[in-house]
Amino acid sequence: MDGYSELRDRLLGALVGLARATEGNESLVCESTDKALSDGLFAVFGGSVCADTELSELIKRVGEEKKRLIPNCYNCASPCGRNNDYDMRELASADEETRGIKSRILDGIKEAVGILRQTENADYGIIYRALFALGEDWQLKDFLPVIEELREFNNKKSP
């Protein structure tokens, strides 16, 4: 894997960690959270090539936003891993069914990002939920509501 792909995967994994950190902390999600999410997703799925330094800066910014949401997790004596970033290599090494269903989630996120970038005052809730699911080790049937929500969102918002 080249360095660029590795950085994009790290950024996507950091965005999954950010989504995990929002669960239970919805009242702390603000414009800077959504902006870090949006900028990160556009760098991953936007189709343009970002410099390694830009990707590294986005990873750092997402991490800082995550730390703002869950500051106590960074000082915890017994870390649970609940808010960890997702290692995209886990997806690559998952069984075929899991890869397939999570690829559908990624495709749905990519389509939704394109729609949300054109929307003022976008609600990123669906993206947070989809990214959260991406990092989970659920039974395949548990991913289906997320895929359906993404499909409905994308069908409703598409021109």
DSSP file with accessible surface (Angstrom, degrees, kcal/mol):
  #  RESIDUE AA STRUCTURE BP1 BP2  ACC     N-H-->O    O-->H-N    N-H-->O    O-->H-N    TCO  KAPPA ALPHA  PHI   PSI    X-CA   Y-CA   Z-CA
    1    1 A M              0   0  150      0, 0.0     2,-0.1     0, 0.0     0, 0.0   0.000 360.0 360.0 360.0 134.6    0.0    0.0    0.0
    2    2 A D     >  -     0   0   92      1,-0.1     4,-2.2     4,-0.0     5,-0.2  -0.330 360.0-107.2 -78.9 166.3    1.4    3.4   -0.9
    3    3 A G  H  > S+     0   0   40      1,-0.2     4,-2.5     2,-0.2     5,-0.2   0.867 117.5  54.7 -62.1 -36.7    1.7    6.2    1.7
    4    4 A Y  H  > S+     0   0   50      2,-0.2     4,-2.4     1,-0.2    -1,-0.2   0.947 110.1  45.4 -63.9 -47.5   -1.2    8.2    0.2
    5    5 A S  H  > S+     0   0   37      1,-0.2     4,-2.5     2,-0.2    -1,-0.2   0.893 112.1  53.1 -62.4 -38.9   -3.6    5.2    0.5
    6    6 A E  H  X S+     0   0  102     -4,-2.2     4,-2.5     2,-0.2    -1,-0.2   0.920 109.8  47.4 -63.7 -42.5   -2.4    4.6    4.0
    7    7 A L  H  X S+     0   0   18     -4,-2.5     4,-2.6     2,-0.2    -2,-0.2   0.902 111.4  50.6 -66.6 -40.2   -3.0    8.2    5.0
    8    8 A R  H  X S+     0   0   78     -4,-2.4     4,-2.6     2,-0.2    -2,-0.2   0.920 111.7  48.4 -62.4 -42.5   -6.5    8.1    3.5
    9    9 A D  H  X S+     0   0   50     -4,-2.5     4,-2.7     2,-0.2    79,-0.2   0.897 111.2  50.1 -64.2 -40.3   -7.3    4.9    5.3
   10   10 A R  H  X S+     0   0  131     -4,-2.5     4,-2.3     2,-0.2    -2,-0.2   0.906 111.2  49.5 -64.1 -40.3   -6.0    6.4    8.6
   11   11 A L  H  X S+     0   0    0     -4,-2.6     4,-2.3     2,-0.2    -2,-0.2   0.940 111.6  47.8 -64.5 -44.8   -8.2    9.5    8.0
   12   12 A L  H  X S+     0   0    7     -4,-2.6     4,-2.0     1,-0.2    -2,-0.2   0.927 112.2  50.0 -62.2 -41.5  -11.2    7.3    7.3
   13   13 A G  H  X S+     0   0    1     -4,-2.7     4,-2.1     1,-0.2    73,-1.9   0.888 109.2  51.8 -62.8 -37.8  -10.4    5.3   10.4
   14   14 A A  H  X S+     0   0    1     -4,-2.3     4,-2.4    71,-0.2    -1,-0.2   0.880 106.7  53.8 -66.1 -36.2  -10.1    8.5   12.5
   15   15 A L  H  X S+     0   0    0     -4,-2.3     4,-2.5     2,-0.2    -2,-0.2   0.882 106.3  52.0 -66.7 -35.2  -13.5    9.6   11.2
   16   16 A V  H  X S+     0   0    0     -4,-2.0     4,-2.5     2,-0.2    -2,-0.2   0.931 109.3  50.6 -63.2 -43.3  -15.0    6.3   12.4
   17   17 A G  H  X S+     0   0    0     -4,-2.1     4,-2.1     2,-0.2    -2,-0.2   0.899 109.1  51.1 -60.7 -39.8  -13.4    7.1   15.8
   18   18 A L  H  X S+     0   0    0     -4,-2.4     4,-1.3     2,-0.2    -1,-0.2   0.930 109.3  50.3 -62.9 -43.9  -14.9   10.6   15.7
   19   19 A A  H  X S+     0   0    1     -4,-2.5     4,-0.9     1,-0.2     3,-0.4   0.909 109.6  51.2 -61.6 -39.7  -18.3    9.0   15.0
   20   20 A R  H >< S+     0   0   25     -4,-2.5     3,-0.6     1,-0.2    -1,-0.2   0.891 107.3  53.9 -62.6 -39.1  -17.9    6.6   17.9
   21   21 A A  H 3< S+     0   0    0     -4,-2.1    -1,-0.2     1,-0.2    -2,-0.2   0.751 101.3  59.7 -69.8 -23.5  -17.0    9.6   20.1
   22   22 A T  H >< S+     0   0   11     -4,-1.3     3,-2.4    -3,-0.4    -1,-0.2   0.779  78.9 102.7 -75.8 -25.1  -20.3   11.4   19.2
   23   23 A E  T << S+     0   0   82     -4,-0.9    -3,-0.0    -3,-0.6    -4,-0.0  -0.406  99.6   5.5 -63.6 122.5  -22.4    8.5   20.5
   24   24 A G  T 3  S+     0   0   58     -2,-0.2    -1,-0.3     1,-0.0     3,-0.1   0.370 124.4  73.7  84.9  -6.7  -23.8    9.6   23.9
   25   25 A N    X>  +     0   0   40     -3,-2.4     3,-2.2     1,-0.1     4,-0.6  -0.036  50.9 130.2-124.3  28.8  -22.2   13.1   23.3
   26   26 A E  G >4  +     0   0  124      1,-0.3     3,-1.0     2,-0.2    -1,-0.1   0.823  68.5  62.0 -56.0 -32.4  -24.6   14.4   20.7
   27   27 A S  G 34 S+     0   0  116      1,-0.2    -1,-0.3    -3,-0.1    -2,-0.1   0.710 102.0  52.6 -68.9 -17.2  -25.1   17.6   22.7
   28   28 A L  G <4 S+     0   0   71     -3,-2.2     2,-0.3    -6,-0.2    -1,-0.2   0.570  81.6 107.3 -92.9 -11.6  -21.4   18.4   22.3
   29   29 A V    <<  +     0   0   37     -3,-1.0     2,-0.2    -4,-0.6    -3,-0.0  -0.525  48.6 157.9 -68.9 128.7  -21.4   17.9   18.5
   30   30 A C     >  -     0   0   53     -2,-0.3     4,-2.4     1,-0.0     3,-0.5  -0.722  57.4 -69.7-139.9-170.6  -21.1   21.4   17.0
   31   31 A E  H  > S+     0   0  169      1,-0.2     4,-2.6    -2,-0.2     5,-0.2   0.871 128.3  53.7 -57.4 -39.0  -20.1   23.2   13.8
   32   32 A S  H  > S+     0   0   52      2,-0.2     4,-2.2     1,-0.2    -1,-0.2   0.865 108.4  50.6 -68.5 -31.3  -16.4   22.3   14.3
   33   33 A T  H  > S+     0   0    0     -3,-0.5     4,-2.5     2,-0.2    -2,-0.2   0.955 113.3  44.3 -66.5 -50.5  -17.3   18.6   14.6
   34   34 A D  H  X S+     0   0   42     -4,-2.4     4,-3.2     1,-0.2    -2,-0.2   0.872 113.0  52.3 -62.3 -36.5  -19.3   18.6   11.4
   35   35 A K  H  X S+     0   0  111     -4,-2.6     4,-3.0    -5,-0.2     5,-0.3   0.918 109.6  48.0 -67.8 -42.7  -16.6   20.7    9.6
   36   36 A A  H  X S+     0   0    2     -4,-2.2     4,-2.2     2,-0.2    -2,-0.2   0.931 115.5  46.3 -62.5 -42.3  -13.9   18.2   10.6
   37   37 A L  H  X S+     0   0    0     -4,-2.5     4,-2.9     2,-0.2     5,-0.2   0.958 114.8  46.2 -62.0 -51.6  -16.1   15.3    9.5
   38   38 A S  H  X S+     0   0    9     -4,-3.2     4,-2.6     1,-0.2     5,-0.2   0.929 114.3  46.4 -60.1 -49.0  -17.1   17.1    6.2
   39   39 A D  H  X S+     0   0   28     -4,-3.0     4,-2.0     1,-0.2    -1,-0.2   0.907 114.5  48.5 -62.3 -41.4  -13.5   18.1    5.3
   40   40 A G  H  X S+     0   0    0     -4,-2.2     4,-1.9    -5,-0.3    -2,-0.2   0.932 112.4  47.6 -64.7 -44.7  -12.2   14.6    6.2
   41   41 A L  H  X S+     0   0    1     -4,-2.9     4,-3.5     1,-0.2     5,-0.3   0.892 110.4  51.8 -65.4 -38.6  -14.9   12.8    4.1
   42   42 A F  H  X S+     0   0   77     -4,-2.6     4,-2.4    -5,-0.2     6,-0.4   0.896 108.9  51.2 -65.8 -35.9  -14.3   15.1    1.2
   43   43 A A  H  < S+     0   0    3     -4,-2.0    -1,-0.2    -5,-0.2    -2,-0.2   0.877 117.7  39.4 -66.9 -35.0  -10.6   14.4    1.3
   44   44 A V  H  < S+     0   0    8     -4,-1.9    -2,-0.2    -5,-0.1     3,-0.2   0.922 135.7  16.4 -78.4 -45.1  -11.3   10.6    1.4
   45   45 A F  H  < S+     0   0   33     -4,-3.5    -3,-0.2    -5,-0.2    -2,-0.2   0.436  96.9  95.3-111.3  -2.8  -14.2   10.5   -1.1
   46   46 A G  S  < S-     0   0   28     -4,-2.4    -1,-0.1    -5,-0.3    -3,-0.1   0.592  86.0-124.4 -74.5 -10.2  -14.1   13.8   -3.0
   47   47 A G  S    S+     0   0   79      1,-0.3     2,-0.3    -3,-0.2    -1,-0.1   0.337  73.8 109.6  89.3 -11.6  -12.1   12.6   -5.9
   48   48 A S  S    S-     0   0   61     -6,-0.4     2,-0.5     1,-0.0    -1,-0.3  -0.692  71.7-113.9 -97.9 157.1   -9.3   15.1   -5.7
   49   49 A V        -     0   0  124     -2,-0.3     2,-0.4    -3,-0.1    -5,-0.1  -0.754  29.5-159.1 -90.4 127.1   -5.8   14.2   -4.6
   50   50 A C        -     0   0    6     -2,-0.5     2,-0.0    -7,-0.2    -7,-0.0  -0.833  23.8-107.8-102.7 147.0   -4.7   15.8   -1.3
   51   51 A A     >  -     0   0   55     -2,-0.4     4,-2.3     1,-0.1     3,-0.3  -0.354  29.7-114.3 -67.0 151.7   -1.1   16.3   -0.3
   52   52 A D  H  > S+     0   0   82      1,-0.2     4,-2.7     2,-0.2     5,-0.2   0.876 118.6  55.2 -54.8 -38.6    0.2   14.0    2.4
   53   53 A T  H  > S+     0   0  113      2,-0.2     4,-2.3     1,-0.2    -1,-0.2   0.886 106.8  50.0 -65.1 -36.4    0.6   17.0    4.7
   54   54 A E  H  > S+     0   0  100     -3,-0.3     4,-2.3     2,-0.2    -2,-0.2   0.923 111.8  47.5 -67.1 -43.4   -3.0   17.9    4.2
   55   55 A L  H  X S+     0   0    0     -4,-2.3     4,-2.4     2,-0.2    -2,-0.2   0.927 112.2  49.9 -63.0 -43.4   -4.2   14.4    5.0
   56   56 A S  H  X S+     0   0   53     -4,-2.7     4,-2.2     1,-0.2    -1,-0.2   0.899 110.4  50.4 -61.9 -40.6   -1.9   14.4    8.1
   57   57 A E  H  X S+     0   0   97     -4,-2.3     4,-2.6     2,-0.2    -1,-0.2   0.894 109.8  50.3 -64.8 -39.7   -3.4   17.7    9.2
   58   58 A L  H  X S+     0   0   10     -4,-2.3     4,-2.7     2,-0.2     5,-0.2   0.905 108.6  51.9 -65.4 -40.9   -6.9   16.4    8.7
   59   59 A I  H  X S+     0   0   21     -4,-2.4     4,-2.3     1,-0.2    -2,-0.2   0.932 112.1  47.2 -59.0 -44.4   -6.1   13.3   10.8
   60   60 A K  H  X S+     0   0  119     -4,-2.2     4,-2.4     2,-0.2    -2,-0.2   0.927 112.0  49.5 -63.3 -44.5   -4.8   15.6   13.5
   61   61 A R  H  X S+     0   0   73     -4,-2.6     4,-2.2     2,-0.2    -2,-0.2   0.906 110.8  49.2 -63.9 -41.9   -7.8   17.9   13.4
   62   62 A V  H  X S+     0   0    0     -4,-2.7     4,-2.5     1,-0.2    -1,-0.2   0.921 111.3  51.0 -62.9 -41.9  -10.2   15.0   13.6
   63   63 A G  H  X S+     0   0   25     -4,-2.3     4,-2.5    -5,-0.2    -2,-0.2   0.898 109.1  50.1 -62.3 -40.6   -8.3   13.7   16.6
   64   64 A E  H  X S+     0   0  104     -4,-2.4     4,-1.9     2,-0.2    -1,-0.2   0.895 110.9  49.1 -65.9 -38.7   -8.4   17.1   18.3
   65   65 A E  H  X S+     0   0   20     -4,-2.2     4,-1.7     2,-0.2    -2,-0.2   0.912 110.8  50.3 -66.9 -40.5  -12.2   17.2   17.8
   66   66 A K  H  X S+     0   0   15     -4,-2.5     4,-2.1     1,-0.2    -2,-0.2   0.929 108.9  51.9 -62.0 -43.2  -12.5   13.7   19.1
   67   67 A K  H  < S+     0   0  111     -4,-2.5    -1,-0.2     1,-0.2    -2,-0.2   0.865 106.1  54.9 -63.7 -34.0  -10.5   14.7   22.2
   68   68 A R  H  < S+     0   0   99     -4,-1.9    -1,-0.2     1,-0.2    -2,-0.2   0.895 111.0  45.8 -64.6 -36.5  -12.8   17.7   22.7
   69   69 A L  H  < S+     0   0    3     -4,-1.7    -2,-0.2     1,-0.2    -1,-0.2   0.852 129.7  20.6 -74.9 -35.9  -15.8   15.3   22.8
   70   70 A I    >X  +     0   0   14     -4,-2.1     3,-1.3    -5,-0.1     4,-0.6  -0.438  68.3 156.6-133.3  60.7  -14.3   12.7   25.1
   71   71 A P  G >4 S+     0   0   63      0, 0.0     3,-1.1     0, 0.0     4,-0.4   0.846  72.6  59.6 -61.2 -32.8  -11.5   14.3   27.0
   72   72 A N  G >4 S+     0   0  133      1,-0.3     3,-1.1     2,-0.2     4,-0.3   0.776  93.1  66.7 -68.7 -24.2  -11.6   11.8   29.9
   73   73 A C  G X4 S+     0   0   58     -3,-1.3     3,-0.6     1,-0.2    -1,-0.3   0.783  94.8  58.2 -66.3 -25.5  -11.0    8.9   27.6
   74   74 A Y  G << S+     0   0   94     -3,-1.1    -1,-0.2    -4,-0.6    -2,-0.2   0.640 112.8  38.4 -80.3 -13.5   -7.5   10.2   27.0
   75   75 A N  G <  S+     0   0  137     -3,-1.1    -1,-0.2    -4,-0.4    -2,-0.2   0.240  85.5 133.1-115.5  10.0   -6.6   10.1   30.7
   76   76 A C    <   -     0   0   60     -3,-0.6    -3,-0.1    -4,-0.3    -4,-0.0  -0.412  48.3-152.8 -70.3 134.0   -8.4    6.8   31.5
   77   77 A A  S    S+     0   0  100      1,-0.3    -1,-0.1    -2,-0.2    -4,-0.0   0.718  95.2  38.2 -75.9 -21.9   -6.5    4.3   33.5
   78   78 A S  S    S-     0   0   98      0, 0.0    -1,-0.3     0, 0.0    -2,-0.0  -0.632  83.6-160.6-128.2  72.0   -8.5    1.4   32.0
   79   79 A P        -     0   0  102      0, 0.0    -5,-0.0     0, 0.0    -6,-0.0  -0.309   6.9-166.2 -59.5 133.2   -9.1    2.3   28.3
   80   80 A C        -     0   0  107     -7,-0.0    -7,-0.0     0, 0.0     4,-0.0   0.626  29.7-129.3 -94.1 -19.2  -12.0    0.3   26.9
   81   81 A G    >   +     0   0   25      1,-0.0     3,-1.6     2,-0.0     0, 0.0   0.442  68.4 129.2  85.1  -0.9  -11.3    1.0   23.2
   82   82 A R  T 3  S+     0   0  102      1,-0.3    -1,-0.0   -61,-0.0     0, 0.0   0.827  78.2  36.6 -57.4 -35.6  -14.9    2.1   22.6
   83   83 A N  T 3  S+     0   0   16    -62,-0.1    -1,-0.3   -13,-0.0   -62,-0.2   0.218  88.9 132.9-104.7  13.9  -13.8    5.3   21.0
   84   84 A N    <   -     0   0   95     -3,-1.6   -64,-0.1     1,-0.1     2,-0.1  -0.235  63.6-102.7 -63.6 154.1  -10.8    4.1   19.1
   85   85 A D        -     0   0   74    -68,-0.1     2,-0.4     1,-0.1   -71,-0.2  -0.359  41.7-108.5 -66.9 157.3  -10.1    4.8   15.5
   86   86 A Y        -     0   0   13    -73,-1.9     2,-0.9   -74,-0.1   -70,-0.1  -0.773  19.0-135.4 -94.6 133.1  -10.9    2.0   13.1
   87   87 A D    >>  -     0   0   60     -2,-0.4     3,-2.4     1,-0.2     4,-0.5  -0.793  10.3-154.7 -87.5 108.3   -8.1    0.2   11.5
   88   88 A M  H >> S+     0   0   17     -2,-0.9     4,-1.7     1,-0.3     3,-0.5   0.709  88.7  73.9 -61.2 -17.4   -9.2   -0.1    7.8
   89   89 A R  H 3> S+     0   0  166      1,-0.2     4,-1.7     2,-0.2    -1,-0.3   0.805  87.0  64.1 -65.4 -25.8   -6.9   -3.2    7.5
   90   90 A E  H <4 S+     0   0  111     -3,-2.4     4,-0.5     2,-0.2    -1,-0.2   0.889 102.1  48.4 -62.8 -38.7   -9.5   -5.0    9.5
   91   91 A L  H X< S+     0   0   16     -4,-0.5     3,-1.2    -3,-0.5    -2,-0.2   0.929 109.0  52.6 -66.1 -43.3  -12.0   -4.5    6.7
   92   92 A A  H 3< S+     0   0   75     -4,-1.7    -1,-0.2     1,-0.3    -2,-0.2   0.826 114.9  41.9 -63.1 -29.5   -9.5   -5.7    4.1
   93   93 A S  T 3< S+     0   0   99     -4,-1.7    -1,-0.3    -5,-0.1    -2,-0.2   0.414  92.5 110.5-100.0   4.2   -8.9   -8.9    6.1
   94   94 A A  S <  S-     0   0   20     -3,-1.2    -3,-0.1    -4,-0.5    -4,-0.0  -0.249  80.6 -84.3 -72.8 164.9  -12.6   -9.5    7.0
   95   95 A D     >  -     0   0   92      1,-0.1     4,-2.7     4,-0.1     5,-0.2  -0.190  46.4-101.1 -65.5 163.2  -14.6  -12.4    5.5
   96   96 A E  H  > S+     0   0  154      1,-0.2     4,-2.5     2,-0.2     5,-0.2   0.873 120.0  50.6 -58.3 -42.1  -16.2  -11.8    2.1
   97   97 A E  H  > S+     0   0  137      2,-0.2     4,-2.5     1,-0.2     5,-0.2   0.929 112.3  46.7 -63.6 -44.1  -19.7  -11.1    3.5
   98   98 A T  H  > S+     0   0   19      2,-0.2     4,-2.6     1,-0.2     5,-0.3   0.930 112.9  49.3 -64.7 -45.2  -18.5   -8.5    6.0
   99   99 A R  H  X S+     0   0   94     -4,-2.7     4,-2.3     1,-0.2    -1,-0.2   0.919 111.7  50.9 -57.8 -43.0  -16.4   -6.8    3.3
  100  100 A G  H  X S+     0   0   37     -4,-2.5     4,-1.7    -5,-0.2    -2,-0.2   0.930 112.9  42.8 -62.8 -46.3  -19.3   -6.8    1.0
  101  101 A I  H  X S+     0   0   17     -4,-2.5     4,-1.7     1,-0.2    -1,-0.2   0.904 115.7  48.2 -71.8 -37.4  -21.8   -5.2    3.5
  102  102 A K  H  X S+     0   0    7     -4,-2.6     4,-2.5    -5,-0.2    -1,-0.2   0.857 107.8  56.3 -72.2 -29.0  -19.3   -2.7    4.7
  103  103 A S  H  X S+     0   0   52     -4,-2.3     4,-2.7    -5,-0.3    -1,-0.2   0.881 104.6  53.1 -65.8 -36.6  -18.4   -1.8    1.2
  104  104 A R  H  X S+     0   0  142     -4,-1.7     4,-2.3     2,-0.2    -2,-0.2   0.896 108.6  49.8 -63.5 -38.7  -22.1   -1.0    0.6
  105  105 A I  H  X S+     0   0    0     -4,-1.7     4,-2.7     2,-0.2    -2,-0.2   0.941 110.7  49.3 -64.3 -46.0  -21.9    1.3    3.6
  106  106 A L  H  X S+     0   0   25     -4,-2.5     4,-2.7     1,-0.2    -2,-0.2   0.914 110.8  50.1 -59.6 -41.8  -18.8    3.0    2.2
  107  107 A D  H  X S+     0   0  104     -4,-2.7     4,-2.3     1,-0.2    -1,-0.2   0.912 111.4  49.1 -62.6 -41.5  -20.5    3.4   -1.2
  108  108 A G  H  X S+     0   0   10     -4,-2.3     4,-2.5     2,-0.2    -2,-0.2   0.891 111.1  49.5 -65.3 -38.9  -23.6    4.9    0.6
  109  109 A I  H  X S+     0   0    0     -4,-2.7     4,-2.8     2,-0.2     5,-0.2   0.937 109.6  52.1 -64.1 -45.0  -21.4    7.3    2.6
  110  110 A K  H  X S+     0   0  117     -4,-2.7     4,-1.7     1,-0.2    -2,-0.2   0.925 112.1  45.4 -58.7 -45.0  -19.6    8.4   -0.6
  111  111 A E  H  X S+     0   0   92     -4,-2.3     4,-1.6     1,-0.2    -1,-0.2   0.927 113.4  49.8 -64.9 -42.9  -22.9    9.1   -2.3
  112  112 A A  H  X S+     0   0    0     -4,-2.5     4,-3.2     1,-0.2     5,-0.2   0.883 105.9  56.7 -64.4 -37.8  -24.3   10.9    0.7
  113  113 A V  H  X S+     0   0    8     -4,-2.8     4,-2.3     1,-0.2    -1,-0.2   0.922 104.6  52.5 -60.6 -42.5  -21.1   13.1    1.0
  114  114 A G  H  < S+     0   0   34     -4,-1.7     4,-0.4    -5,-0.2    -1,-0.2   0.905 113.6  43.8 -60.0 -38.4  -21.6   14.3   -2.5
  115  115 A I  H >< S+     0   0   18     -4,-1.6     3,-1.3     1,-0.2    -2,-0.2   0.934 112.7  50.6 -71.2 -46.7  -25.1   15.3   -1.7
  116  116 A L  H >< S+     0   0    6     -4,-3.2     3,-1.7     1,-0.3     6,-0.2   0.825 100.7  63.1 -65.2 -31.7  -24.3   16.9    1.7
  117  117 A R  T 3< S+     0   0  100     -4,-2.3    -1,-0.3     1,-0.3    -2,-0.2   0.731 105.9  47.2 -64.9 -20.1  -21.5   19.0    0.2
  118  118 A Q  T <  S+     0   0  164     -3,-1.3     2,-0.5    -4,-0.4    -1,-0.3   0.318  98.8  88.8-100.3   6.9  -24.2   20.7   -1.9
  119  119 A T  S X  S-     0   0   56     -3,-1.7     3,-0.7    -4,-0.1     2,-0.2  -0.914  70.2-136.5-113.5 128.5  -26.5   21.3    1.0
  120  120 A E  T 3  S+     0   0  173     -2,-0.5    -2,-0.1     1,-0.2    -3,-0.0  -0.563  91.1   9.8 -76.4 146.3  -26.5   24.3    3.3
  121  121 A N  T 3  S-     0   0  161     -2,-0.2    -1,-0.2     1,-0.1    -5,-0.0   0.914  92.7-164.0  51.5  47.6  -26.9   23.5    7.0
  122  122 A A    <   -     0   0   17     -3,-0.7     2,-0.7    -6,-0.2    -1,-0.1  -0.301  17.3-133.0 -64.3 144.8  -26.4   19.8    6.3
  123  123 A D        -     0   0  121      1,-0.1     3,-0.5   -89,-0.0     4,-0.2  -0.900  18.8-172.7 -99.2 111.8  -27.4   17.2    8.9
  124  124 A Y     >  +     0   0   28     -2,-0.7     4,-2.5     1,-0.2     3,-0.4   0.310  52.4 110.6 -89.6  10.5  -24.6   14.8    9.2
  125  125 A G  H  > S+     0   0   12      1,-0.2     4,-2.5     2,-0.2     5,-0.2   0.889  76.6  51.0 -54.1 -44.7  -26.4   12.4   11.5
  126  126 A I  H  > S+     0   0    6     -3,-0.5     4,-2.4     1,-0.2    -1,-0.2   0.894 110.4  50.3 -62.4 -36.5  -26.7    9.7    8.9
  127  127 A I  H  > S+     0   0    0     -3,-0.4     4,-2.9     2,-0.2     5,-0.3   0.929 109.3  50.0 -69.4 -43.3  -23.0    9.9    8.2
  128  128 A Y  H  X S+     0   0   19     -4,-2.5     4,-2.4     1,-0.2    -2,-0.2   0.936 113.4  46.9 -58.7 -44.3  -22.1    9.6   11.9
  129  129 A R  H  X S+     0   0  114     -4,-2.5     4,-2.3    -5,-0.2    -2,-0.2   0.907 113.5  47.8 -65.5 -40.9  -24.4    6.6   12.2
  130  130 A A  H  X S+     0   0    0     -4,-2.4     4,-2.2     2,-0.2    -2,-0.2   0.917 112.9  47.4 -68.0 -42.4  -22.9    4.9    9.1
  131  131 A L  H  X S+     0   0    0     -4,-2.9     4,-1.3     2,-0.2    -2,-0.2   0.906 110.4  53.2 -64.5 -40.3  -19.3    5.6   10.1
  132  132 A F  H >< S+     0   0   31     -4,-2.4     3,-0.7    -5,-0.3     4,-0.3   0.949 110.2  47.8 -56.6 -49.1  -20.1    4.2   13.6
  133  133 A A  H >< S+     0   0    0     -4,-2.3     3,-1.9     1,-0.2     5,-0.3   0.878 102.6  63.6 -61.1 -37.9  -21.5    1.0   12.1
  134  134 A L  H 3< S+     0   0    0     -4,-2.2    -1,-0.2     1,-0.3    -2,-0.2   0.861 104.1  47.5 -55.8 -35.5  -18.5    0.7    9.8
  135  135 A G  T << S+     0   0    7     -4,-1.3    -1,-0.3    -3,-0.7     2,-0.2   0.463  96.1  97.5 -87.2   0.7  -16.3    0.2   12.8
  136  136 A E    <   -     0   0   47     -3,-1.9     2,-0.5    -4,-0.3    -3,-0.0  -0.547  67.6-140.5 -94.3 157.8  -18.5   -2.3   14.5
  137  137 A D        +     0   0  152     -2,-0.2     2,-0.1     0, 0.0    -3,-0.1  -0.554  49.9 151.6-109.7  60.0  -18.2   -6.1   14.5
  138  138 A W        -     0   0   83     -2,-0.5     2,-0.1    -5,-0.3     5,-0.0  -0.390  54.7 -89.7 -85.8 169.2  -22.0   -6.7   14.3
  139  139 A Q    >>  -     0   0  128      1,-0.1     3,-1.5    -2,-0.1     4,-0.6  -0.473  46.5-109.5 -70.1 151.6  -23.9   -9.6   12.8
  140  140 A L  H >> S+     0   0   45      1,-0.3     3,-1.5     2,-0.2     4,-0.6   0.869 117.0  59.2 -56.6 -38.3  -24.6   -8.9    9.1
  141  141 A K  H >4 S+     0   0  127      1,-0.3     3,-0.6     2,-0.2    -1,-0.3   0.797  96.7  63.2 -63.4 -24.8  -28.3   -8.4    9.7
  142  142 A D  H <4 S+     0   0   65     -3,-1.5     4,-0.4     1,-0.2    -1,-0.3   0.706  98.0  55.9 -74.8 -18.0  -27.5   -5.5   12.1
  143  143 A F  H <X S+     0   0    1     -3,-1.5     4,-2.0    -4,-0.6     3,-0.5   0.686  86.9  81.9 -82.2 -21.2  -25.9   -3.5    9.3
  144  144 A L  H <X S+     0   0   86     -3,-0.6     4,-2.8    -4,-0.6     5,-0.2   0.878  85.9  53.6 -59.3 -41.2  -29.0   -3.6    7.1
  145  145 A P  H  > S+     0   0   85      0, 0.0     4,-2.5     0, 0.0    -1,-0.2   0.889 109.4  50.5 -61.8 -33.0  -30.9   -0.7    8.8
  146  146 A V  H  > S+     0   0   14     -3,-0.5     4,-2.5    -4,-0.4    -2,-0.2   0.934 111.2  47.3 -67.7 -44.8  -27.9    1.5    8.3
  147  147 A I  H  X S+     0   0   17     -4,-2.0     4,-2.7     1,-0.2    -1,-0.2   0.920 113.0  49.6 -62.6 -41.7  -27.7    0.6    4.6
  148  148 A E  H  X S+     0   0   70     -4,-2.8     4,-2.9     2,-0.2     5,-0.2   0.914 109.7  50.6 -65.1 -41.3  -31.4    1.2    4.2
  149  149 A E  H  X S+     0   0   65     -4,-2.5     4,-2.5    -5,-0.2    -1,-0.2   0.917 112.1  47.5 -63.6 -42.1  -31.2    4.6    5.9
  150  150 A L  H  X S+     0   0    4     -4,-2.5     4,-2.9     2,-0.2     5,-0.2   0.926 112.1  50.3 -62.7 -44.1  -28.3    5.6    3.6
  151  151 A R  H  X S+     0   0  116     -4,-2.7     4,-2.7     1,-0.2     5,-0.2   0.941 112.3  46.6 -60.4 -46.9  -30.3    4.3    0.6
  152  152 A E  H  X S+     0   0   97     -4,-2.9     4,-2.3     2,-0.2     5,-0.2   0.915 113.7  48.8 -62.3 -43.3  -33.4    6.3    1.6
  153  153 A F  H  X S+     0   0   29     -4,-2.5     4,-2.2    -5,-0.2    -2,-0.2   0.949 114.0  45.3 -60.6 -48.5  -31.3    9.4    2.3
  154  154 A N  H  X S+     0   0    3     -4,-2.9     4,-1.6     1,-0.2    -2,-0.2   0.878 114.1  48.3 -67.2 -37.5  -29.5    9.2   -1.0
  155  155 A N  H  < S+     0   0   97     -4,-2.7    -1,-0.2    -5,-0.2    -2,-0.2   0.881 113.9  47.2 -69.3 -36.6  -32.7    8.5   -3.0
  156  156 A K  H  < S+     0   0  163     -4,-2.3    -2,-0.2    -5,-0.2    -1,-0.2   0.860 119.2  38.6 -71.5 -36.8  -34.6   11.4   -1.3
  157  157 A K  H  < S+     0   0  107     -4,-2.2    -2,-0.2    -5,-0.2    -1,-0.2   0.644  90.0 104.1 -92.2 -17.4  -31.8   13.9   -1.8
  158  158 A S     <        0   0   44     -4,-1.6   -46,-0.0    -5,-0.2   -43,-0.0  -0.424 360.0 360.0 -68.1 143.4  -30.5   12.9   -5.3
  159  159 A P              0   0  170      0, 0.0    -1,-0.1     0, 0.0    -2,-0.1  -0.198 360.0 360.0 -68.9 360.0  -31.6   15.3   -8.1
